Amino acid sequence: MYEKNDIIVWEPEEVIYRVDDTPDSAYLITDGAIVLYTREGLQLNRIGQNEILGETSLLLGMKRTVTAIAGKGGAQAKRIPPQYFNDLLTRDKVIAALIRKVQYRLIDSNIQSNSLAVNLERITELVEMHTDGLNLNDSTVAELKKLLSDVRQKVVFARDIIAYPPAPDEAASDQAKPDATDGSDGDLG
């Protein structure tokens, strides 16, 4: 991540923030896309230009509830400071209540989606284990296998992305470390 002329730029597939991070701002996406994942790695949503990222945590005063990762083409955004939301909520109590209600519904929906997806993934695994030896010429078996394949394509878990991407500080320090096999003494310039 780097900032240029009041625009934040994230490289392709760069972690923007993780579940349980403390928020410092929200973002108005100006270019590219960002993919949101649950703690377990379920891909919840893909958001893009003119959408807001990270507002829930600021509005509700809580830690991040999802992990946000820049899309394959990277992303750019303008930072929205916490004070912007504080001012908005202070000005109009009715709008503040409405916004809070919508944000809590969003969190509940994300939790339900994750729970259903985890159960659906397990059901799919169990059914696939028992259909491998069945007659593929049977139209019912063929339909079941097709439906299972469709479910696998729609319910995307990216546990490897959620579990292993280095934090920004880790990535920077890894790049700064000299490679012991390249003969360099670590002097970068």
CYANA upper distance limits for C-alpha pairs under 8 A (distance plus 0.5 A):
  1 MET  CA      8 ILE  CA      7.30
  1 MET  CA      9 VAL  CA      5.97
  1 MET  CA     10 TRP  CA      5.10
  1 MET  CA     11 GLU  CA      7.03
  1 MET  CA     14 GLU  CA      8.24
  2 TYR  CA      8 ILE  CA      6.27
  2 TYR  CA      9 VAL  CA      5.91
  2 TYR  CA     10 TRP  CA      7.40
  3 GLU  CA      7 ILE  CA      5.92
  3 GLU  CA      8 ILE  CA      4.83
  3 GLU  CA      9 VAL  CA      6.52
  4 LYS  CA      8 ILE  CA      6.95
  4 LYS  CA      9 VAL  CA      8.06
  6 ASP  CA     78 LYS  CA      7.01
  6 ASP  CA     79 ARG  CA      8.25
  7 ILE  CA     76 GLN  CA      6.99
  7 ILE  CA     77 ALA  CA      6.11
  7 ILE  CA     78 LYS  CA      5.59
  7 ILE  CA     79 ARG  CA      7.93
  8 ILE  CA     76 GLN  CA      5.93
  8 ILE  CA     77 ALA  CA      5.72
  8 ILE  CA     78 LYS  CA      6.63
  8 ILE  CA     79 ARG  CA      7.73
  9 VAL  CA     74 GLY  CA      8.08
  9 VAL  CA     75 ALA  CA      6.48
  9 VAL  CA     76 GLN  CA      5.00
  9 VAL  CA     77 ALA  CA      7.25
 10 TRP  CA     14 GLU  CA      6.61
 10 TRP  CA     16 ILE  CA      8.03
 10 TRP  CA     70 ALA  CA      6.87
 10 TRP  CA     74 GLY  CA      5.99
 10 TRP  CA     75 ALA  CA      5.74
 10 TRP  CA     76 GLN  CA      6.67
 11 GLU  CA     70 ALA  CA      7.38
 11 GLU  CA     73 GLY  CA      8.02
 11 GLU  CA     74 GLY  CA      5.14
 11 GLU  CA     75 ALA  CA      7.34
 12 PRO  CA     70 ALA  CA      6.15
 12 PRO  CA     71 GLY  CA      6.15
 12 PRO  CA     72 LYS  CA      5.24
 12 PRO  CA     73 GLY  CA      5.58
 12 PRO  CA     74 GLY  CA      4.25
 12 PRO  CA     75 ALA  CA      7.76
 13 GLU  CA     69 ILE  CA      6.10
 13 GLU  CA     70 ALA  CA      5.13
 13 GLU  CA     71 GLY  CA      5.77
 13 GLU  CA     72 LYS  CA      6.11
 13 GLU  CA     73 GLY  CA      8.31
 13 GLU  CA     74 GLY  CA      6.95
 14 GLU  CA     69 ILE  CA      6.04
 14 GLU  CA     70 ALA  CA      5.76
 14 GLU  CA     71 GLY  CA      8.40
 14 GLU  CA     74 GLY  CA      7.97
 15 VAL  CA     67 THR  CA      8.17
 15 VAL  CA     68 ALA  CA      6.67
 15 VAL  CA     69 ILE  CA      4.92
 15 VAL  CA     70 ALA  CA      6.95
 15 VAL  CA    165 PRO  CA      7.64
 15 VAL  CA    167 ALA  CA      7.62
 15 VAL  CA    168 PRO  CA      7.83
 16 ILE  CA     67 THR  CA      8.12
 16 ILE  CA     68 ALA  CA      5.89
 16 ILE  CA     69 ILE  CA      5.93
 16 ILE  CA     70 ALA  CA      7.33
 17 TYR  CA     21 ASP  CA      7.06
 17 TYR  CA     64 ARG  CA      8.25
 17 TYR  CA     67 THR  CA      6.16
 17 TYR  CA     68 ALA  CA      5.95
 17 TYR  CA     69 ILE  CA      7.78
 18 ARG  CA     64 ARG  CA      7.22
 18 ARG  CA     65 THR  CA      8.49
 18 ARG  CA     66 VAL  CA      6.80
 18 ARG  CA     67 THR  CA      4.56
 18 ARG  CA     68 ALA  CA      6.87
 19 VAL  CA     38 THR  CA      8.00
 19 VAL  CA     39 ARG  CA      6.70
 19 VAL  CA     63 LYS  CA      7.89
 19 VAL  CA     64 ARG  CA      5.46
 19 VAL  CA     65 THR  CA      5.55
 19 VAL  CA     66 VAL  CA      5.18
 19 VAL  CA     67 THR  CA      5.47
 20 ASP  CA     63 LYS  CA      5.44
 20 ASP  CA     64 ARG  CA      5.32
 20 ASP  CA     65 THR  CA      6.78
 20 ASP  CA     66 VAL  CA      8.32
 21 ASP  CA     63 LYS  CA      6.05
 21 ASP  CA     64 ARG  CA      5.78
 22 THR  CA     62 MET  CA      7.91
 22 THR  CA     63 LYS  CA      5.35
 22 THR  CA     64 ARG  CA      6.81
 23 PRO  CA     54 GLY  CA      8.15
 23 PRO  CA     57 SER  CA      6.88
 23 PRO  CA     58 LEU  CA      7.03
 23 PRO  CA     62 MET  CA      8.31
 23 PRO  CA     63 LYS  CA      6.79
 23 PRO  CA     64 ARG  CA      7.00
 24 ASP  CA     58 LEU  CA      8.28
 24 ASP  CA     81 PRO  CA      7.85
 24 ASP  CA     82 PRO  CA      7.44
 25 SER  CA     54 GLY  CA      7.57
 25 SER  CA     55 GLU  CA      8.16
 25 SER  CA     58 LEU  CA      7.57
 25 SER  CA     79 ARG  CA      6.95
 25 SER  CA     80 ILE  CA      6.16
 25 SER  CA     81 PRO  CA      5.41
 25 SER  CA     82 PRO  CA      6.06
 26 ALA  CA     52 ILE  CA      7.58
 26 ALA  CA     53 LEU  CA      6.19
 26 ALA  CA     54 GLY  CA      5.02
 26 ALA  CA     55 GLU  CA      5.64
 26 ALA  CA     58 LEU  CA      7.80
 26 ALA  CA     79 ARG  CA      6.49
 26 ALA  CA     80 ILE  CA      5.42
 26 ALA  CA     81 PRO  CA      7.02
 26 ALA  CA     82 PRO  CA      7.83
 27 TYR  CA     52 ILE  CA      6.09
 27 TYR  CA     53 LEU  CA      5.57
 27 TYR  CA     54 GLY  CA      6.93
 27 TYR  CA     55 GLU  CA      8.14
 27 TYR  CA     77 ALA  CA      6.27
 27 TYR  CA     78 LYS  CA      6.00
 27 TYR  CA     79 ARG  CA      5.15
 27 TYR  CA     80 ILE  CA      5.80
 28 LEU  CA     49 GLN  CA      8.29
 28 LEU  CA     50 ASN  CA      6.66
 28 LEU  CA     51 GLU  CA      6.36
 28 LEU  CA     52 ILE  CA      5.14
 28 LEU  CA     53 LEU  CA      6.92
 28 LEU  CA     77 ALA  CA      5.72
 28 LEU  CA     78 LYS  CA      5.66
 28 LEU  CA     79 ARG  CA      7.04
 28 LEU  CA     80 ILE  CA      7.43
 29 ILE  CA     33 ALA  CA      8.24
 29 ILE  CA     48 GLY  CA      6.65
 29 ILE  CA     49 GLN  CA      5.46
 29 ILE  CA     50 ASN  CA      5.89
 29 ILE  CA     51 GLU  CA      6.13
 29 ILE  CA     52 ILE  CA      6.75
 29 ILE  CA     53 LEU  CA      7.76
 29 ILE  CA     75 ALA  CA      7.85
 29 ILE  CA     76 GLN  CA      6.40
 29 ILE  CA     77 ALA  CA      4.62
 29 ILE  CA     78 LYS  CA      7.01
 30 THR  CA     48 GLY  CA      8.21
 30 THR  CA     49 GLN  CA      5.44
 30 THR  CA     50 ASN  CA      6.42
 30 THR  CA     75 ALA  CA      8.22
 30 THR  CA     76 GLN  CA      6.01
 30 THR  CA     77 ALA  CA      5.39
 30 THR  CA     78 LYS  CA      7.46
 31 ASP  CA     48 GLY  CA      7.38
 31 ASP  CA     49 GLN  CA      5.70
 31 ASP  CA     75 ALA  CA      5.99
 31 ASP  CA     76 GLN  CA      5.48
 31 ASP  CA     77 ALA  CA      7.28
 32 GLY  CA     48 GLY  CA      6.42
 32 GLY  CA     49 GLN  CA      6.98
 32 GLY  CA     70 ALA  CA      8.39
 32 GLY  CA     71 GLY  CA      7.48
 32 GLY  CA     73 GLY  CA      6.82
 32 GLY  CA     74 GLY  CA      6.31
 32 GLY  CA     75 ALA  CA      4.63
 32 GLY  CA     76 GLN  CA      6.79
 33 ALA  CA     46 ARG  CA      7.11
 33 ALA  CA     47 ILE  CA      6.06
 33 ALA  CA     48 GLY  CA      4.86
 33 ALA  CA     49 GLN  CA      7.52
 33 ALA  CA     70 ALA  CA      6.67
 33 ALA  CA     71 GLY  CA      5.57
 33 ALA  CA     72 LYS  CA      8.49
 33 ALA  CA     73 GLY  CA      7.91
 33 ALA  CA     74 GLY  CA      7.28
 33 ALA  CA     75 ALA  CA      6.03
 34 ILE  CA     46 ARG  CA      6.14
 34 ILE  CA     47 ILE  CA      5.85
 34 ILE  CA     48 GLY  CA      6.85
 34 ILE  CA     68 ALA  CA      6.94
 34 ILE  CA     69 ILE  CA      6.08
 34 ILE  CA     70 ALA  CA      4.89
 34 ILE  CA     71 GLY  CA      5.49
 34 ILE  CA     74 GLY  CA      8.33
 34 ILE  CA     75 ALA  CA      7.28
 35 VAL  CA     43 GLN  CA      7.60
 35 VAL  CA     44 LEU  CA      8.11
 35 VAL  CA     45 ASN  CA      6.36
 35 VAL  CA     46 ARG  CA      4.91
 35 VAL  CA     47 ILE  CA      6.94
 35 VAL  CA     68 ALA  CA      6.27
 35 VAL  CA     69 ILE  CA      5.84
 35 VAL  CA     70 ALA  CA      6.74
 35 VAL  CA     71 GLY  CA      6.57
 36 LEU  CA     43 GLN  CA      6.44
 36 LEU  CA     44 LEU  CA      6.02
 36 LEU  CA     45 ASN  CA      5.81
 36 LEU  CA     46 ARG  CA      6.74
 36 LEU  CA     47 ILE  CA      8.46
 36 LEU  CA     66 VAL  CA      6.76
 36 LEU  CA     67 THR  CA      6.15
 36 LEU  CA     68 ALA  CA      5.20
 36 LEU  CA     69 ILE  CA      7.04
 37 TYR  CA     41 GLY  CA      5.84
 37 TYR  CA     42 LEU  CA      5.78
 37 TYR  CA     43 GLN  CA      5.03
 37 TYR  CA     44 LEU  CA      5.93
 37 TYR  CA     45 ASN  CA      7.90
 37 TYR  CA     66 VAL  CA      6.05
 37 TYR  CA     67 THR  CA      5.60
 37 TYR  CA     68 ALA  CA      7.02
 37 TYR  CA    158 ALA  CA      8.47
 37 TYR  CA    162 ILE  CA      8.04
 38 THR  CA     42 LEU  CA      5.73
 38 THR  CA     43 GLN  CA      7.24
 38 THR  CA     44 LEU  CA      7.33
 38 THR  CA     65 THR  CA      7.90
 38 THR  CA     66 VAL  CA      5.55
 38 THR  CA     67 THR  CA      6.87
 38 THR  CA    110 ASN  CA      8.17
 38 THR  CA    114 ASN  CA      7.42
 39 ARG  CA     65 THR  CA      8.36
 39 ARG  CA     66 VAL  CA      6.98
 39 ARG  CA     67 THR  CA      7.63
 39 ARG  CA    162 ILE  CA      7.84
 40 GLU  CA    114 ASN  CA      8.26
 40 GLU  CA    157 PHE  CA      8.15
 40 GLU  CA    159 ARG  CA      6.94
 40 GLU  CA    162 ILE  CA      8.02
 41 GLY  CA    157 PHE  CA      5.54
 41 GLY  CA    158 ALA  CA      5.35
 41 GLY  CA    159 ARG  CA      5.06
 41 GLY  CA    160 ASP  CA      8.37
 41 GLY  CA    161 ILE  CA      7.95
 41 GLY  CA    162 ILE  CA      6.12
 42 LEU  CA    114 ASN  CA      6.82
 42 LEU  CA    117 ALA  CA      7.95
 42 LEU  CA    155 VAL  CA      7.84
 42 LEU  CA    156 VAL  CA      6.32
 42 LEU  CA    157 PHE  CA      4.85
 42 LEU  CA    158 ALA  CA      6.81
 42 LEU  CA    159 ARG  CA      8.12
 43 GLN  CA    155 VAL  CA      8.06
 43 GLN  CA    156 VAL  CA      6.07
 43 GLN  CA    157 PHE  CA      6.49
 43 GLN  CA    158 ALA  CA      7.42
 44 LEU  CA    110 ASN  CA      7.67
 44 LEU  CA    113 SER  CA      8.35
 47 ILE  CA     51 GLU  CA      6.96
 47 ILE  CA     53 LEU  CA      8.48
 54 GLY  CA     58 LEU  CA      7.68
 54 GLY  CA     64 ARG  CA      8.08
 55 GLU  CA     59 LEU  CA      6.49
 56 THR  CA     60 LEU  CA      6.55
 56 THR  CA     64 ARG  CA      8.39
 56 THR  CA    103 GLN  CA      6.42
 57 SER  CA     61 GLY  CA      6.04
 57 SER  CA     62 MET  CA      5.38
 57 SER  CA     63 LYS  CA      6.21
 57 SER  CA     64 ARG  CA      6.04
 57 SER  CA     65 THR  CA      7.84
 58 LEU  CA     62 MET  CA      7.29
 58 LEU  CA     82 PRO  CA      6.74
 58 LEU  CA     85 PHE  CA      7.83
 59 LEU  CA     85 PHE  CA      7.01
 59 LEU  CA     86 ASN  CA      8.19
 59 LEU  CA    100 ARG  CA      7.46
 60 LEU  CA    100 ARG  CA      7.29
 60 LEU  CA    103 GLN  CA      8.32
 65 THR  CA    107 ILE  CA      8.10
 67 THR  CA    162 ILE  CA      7.95
 70 ALA  CA     74 GLY  CA      5.65
 70 ALA  CA     75 ALA  CA      6.21
 71 GLY  CA     75 ALA  CA      7.27
 80 ILE  CA     84 TYR  CA      7.26
 81 PRO  CA     85 PHE  CA      8.06
 82 PRO  CA     86 ASN  CA      6.86
 83 GLN  CA     87 ASP  CA      6.49
 84 TYR  CA     88 LEU  CA      6.78
 85 PHE  CA     89 LEU  CA      6.59
 86 ASN  CA     90 THR  CA      6.59
 87 ASP  CA     91 ARG  CA      6.64
 88 LEU  CA     92 ASP  CA      7.28
 88 LEU  CA     96 ALA  CA      7.94
 89 LEU  CA     93 LYS  CA      6.87
 89 LEU  CA     95 ILE  CA      7.50
 89 LEU  CA     96 ALA  CA      5.17
 90 THR  CA     96 ALA  CA      7.99
 92 ASP  CA     96 ALA  CA      6.64
 93 LYS  CA     97 ALA  CA      6.64
 94 VAL  CA     98 LEU  CA      6.71
 95 ILE  CA     99 ILE  CA      6.49
 96 ALA  CA    100 ARG  CA      6.67
 97 ALA  CA    101 LYS  CA      6.64
 98 LEU  CA    102 VAL  CA      6.75
 99 ILE  CA    103 GLN  CA      6.67
100 ARG  CA    104 TYR  CA      6.71
101 LYS  CA    105 ARG  CA      6.73
102 VAL  CA    106 LEU  CA      6.67
103 GLN  CA    107 ILE  CA      6.82
104 TYR  CA    108 ASP  CA      6.67
105 ARG  CA    109 SER  CA      6.50
106 LEU  CA    110 ASN  CA      6.65
107 ILE  CA    111 ILE  CA      6.74
108 ASP  CA    112 GLN  CA      6.67
109 SER  CA    113 SER  CA      6.51
110 ASN  CA    114 ASN  CA      6.60
111 ILE  CA    115 SER  CA      6.68
112 GLN  CA    116 LEU  CA      6.57
113 SER  CA    117 ALA  CA      6.49
114 ASN  CA    118 VAL  CA      6.62
115 SER  CA    119 ASN  CA      6.83
116 LEU  CA    120 LEU  CA      6.44
117 ALA  CA    121 GLU  CA      6.44
117 ALA  CA    155 VAL  CA      6.97
118 VAL  CA    122 ARG  CA      6.91
119 ASN  CA    123 ILE  CA      6.67
120 LEU  CA    124 THR  CA      6.51
121 GLU  CA    125 GLU  CA      6.76
121 GLU  CA    152 ARG  CA      8.13
121 GLU  CA    155 VAL  CA      8.21
122 ARG  CA    126 LEU  CA      6.77
123 ILE  CA    127 VAL  CA      6.64
124 THR  CA    128 GLU  CA      6.49
124 THR  CA    148 LEU  CA      6.75
124 THR  CA    151 VAL  CA      8.39
124 THR  CA    152 ARG  CA      8.46
125 GLU  CA    129 MET  CA      6.74
126 LEU  CA    130 HIS  CA      7.15
127 VAL  CA    131 THR  CA      6.70
128 GLU  CA    132 ASP  CA      6.75
128 GLU  CA    145 LYS  CA      8.08
128 GLU  CA    148 LEU  CA      8.11
130 HIS  CA    134 LEU  CA      8.25
131 THR  CA    141 VAL  CA      7.80
131 THR  CA    145 LYS  CA      8.13
134 LEU  CA    141 VAL  CA      7.54
135 ASN  CA    141 VAL  CA      7.42
136 LEU  CA    141 VAL  CA      6.44
136 LEU  CA    142 ALA  CA      6.01
137 ASN  CA    141 VAL  CA      8.08
137 ASN  CA    142 ALA  CA      7.42
138 ASP  CA    142 ALA  CA      6.74
139 SER  CA    143 GLU  CA      6.54
140 THR  CA    144 LEU  CA      6.63
141 VAL  CA    145 LYS  CA      6.65
142 ALA  CA    146 LYS  CA      6.68
143 GLU  CA    147 LEU  CA      6.65
144 LEU  CA    148 LEU  CA      6.65
145 LYS  CA    149 SER  CA      6.68
146 LYS  CA    150 ASP  CA      6.74
147 LEU  CA    151 VAL  CA      6.72
148 LEU  CA    152 ARG  CA      6.78
149 SER  CA    153 GLN  CA      6.91
150 ASP  CA    154 LYS  CA      6.83
151 VAL  CA    155 VAL  CA      6.44
152 ARG  CA    156 VAL  CA      7.45
158 ALA  CA    162 ILE  CA      6.94
159 ARG  CA    163 ALA  CA      6.32
160 ASP  CA    164 TYR  CA      6.31
160 ASP  CA    165 PRO  CA      8.46
161 ILE  CA    165 PRO  CA      6.32
166 PRO  CA    170 GLU  CA      6.08
166 PRO  CA    171 ALA  CA      6.09
167 ALA  CA    171 ALA  CA      6.71
168 PRO  CA    172 ALA  CA      6.75
169 ASP  CA    173 SER  CA      6.68
170 GLU  CA    174 ASP  CA      6.51
171 ALA  CA    175 GLN  CA      6.74
172 ALA  CA    176 ALA  CA      6.78
173 SER  CA    177 LYS  CA      6.76
176 ALA  CA    188 LEU  CA      8.45
177 LYS  CA    186 GLY  CA      7.33
178 PRO  CA    182 ASP  CA      8.43
178 PRO  CA    184 SER  CA      7.05
178 PRO  CA    185 ASP  CA      7.41
178 PRO  CA    186 GLY  CA      5.20
179 ASP  CA    183 GLY  CA      7.99
179 ASP  CA    184 SER  CA      7.58
179 ASP  CA    186 GLY  CA      8.38
180 ALA  CA    184 SER  CA      7.78
